[in-house]
Amino acid sequence: MSQIWTAAIVTLLIEVLKQRSLHKWSFPKLLHFVRLNLMTHKSLRVWLDYPDVRMNDGKRNLEKPPEIGMQAQLPF
């Protein structure tokens, strides 16, 4: 019986986070990203509103993939 209540509470919390976020999250995507970032030290409010933005010294910078020259080269 406690598993049903736990699932209901998690569903309610995810829905509340989804409603308060500025970013347009889908329920499964938000649930997945919350699970991935559960043990990280991030501001929840900032992360919910700008999930693809990294904060550097209070300034927002979009994360970009590393340049090809910067990627590790694996010898074969």
C-alpha positions in Angstrom: 0.0 0.0 0.0 2.9 2.4 0.7 4.2 2.0 -2.8 0.9 3.3 -4.2 1.1 6.4 -1.9 4.8 6.9 -2.8 4.0 6.8 -6.6 1.0 9.2 -6.1 3.2 11.7 -4.2 6.0 11.5 -6.8 3.5 12.1 -9.6 2.0 15.1 -7.7 5.4 16.6 -7.1 6.5 16.2 -10.7 3.3 17.8 -11.9 3.9 20.7 -9.5 7.4 21.2 -10.8 6.2 21.0 -14.4 3.5 23.7 -13.7 6.0 26.1 -12.0 8.7 25.7 -14.6 9.2 28.3 -17.4 10.6 25.5 -19.7 8.0 23.4 -21.5 8.6 20.0 -20.0 6.7 16.8 -20.8 6.0 14.6 -17.8 8.2 11.6 -18.8 11.1 13.9 -19.8 11.0 15.8 -16.6 10.7 12.6 -14.6 13.8 11.2 -16.4 15.9 14.4 -15.9 14.9 14.6 -12.2 16.1 11.0 -11.8 19.3 11.8 -13.6 20.0 14.9 -11.5 18.7 13.7 -8.2 22.1 13.6 -6.5 23.6 16.7 -8.0 24.1 20.0 -6.4 22.1 22.5 -8.5 19.6 25.2 -7.9 16.3 23.4 -8.6 14.5 26.6 -9.8 17.3 27.6 -12.2 17.6 24.1 -13.5 13.9 23.7 -14.1 13.7 27.0 -16.0 16.9 26.7 -18.0 17.8 23.0 -18.3 20.3 23.4 -21.1 22.1 26.4 -19.7 25.2 26.3 -17.5 25.8 29.1 -14.9 29.3 30.6 -14.8 29.9 33.3 -12.3 26.2 34.3 -12.4 26.2 34.6 -16.2 24.2 32.2 -18.3 26.1 30.4 -21.1 24.6 27.9 -23.4 26.4 24.6 -23.3 28.1 23.7 -26.6 29.6 20.4 -27.6 33.4 20.4 -27.6 35.2 21.2 -30.9 36.5 18.3 -32.9 40.1 19.3 -32.1 39.3 19.2 -28.4 37.8 15.8 -28.4 39.9 12.8 -27.2 41.4 10.8 -30.0 41.3 7.0 -29.4 44.1 5.0 -31.0 42.9 1.9 -32.9 
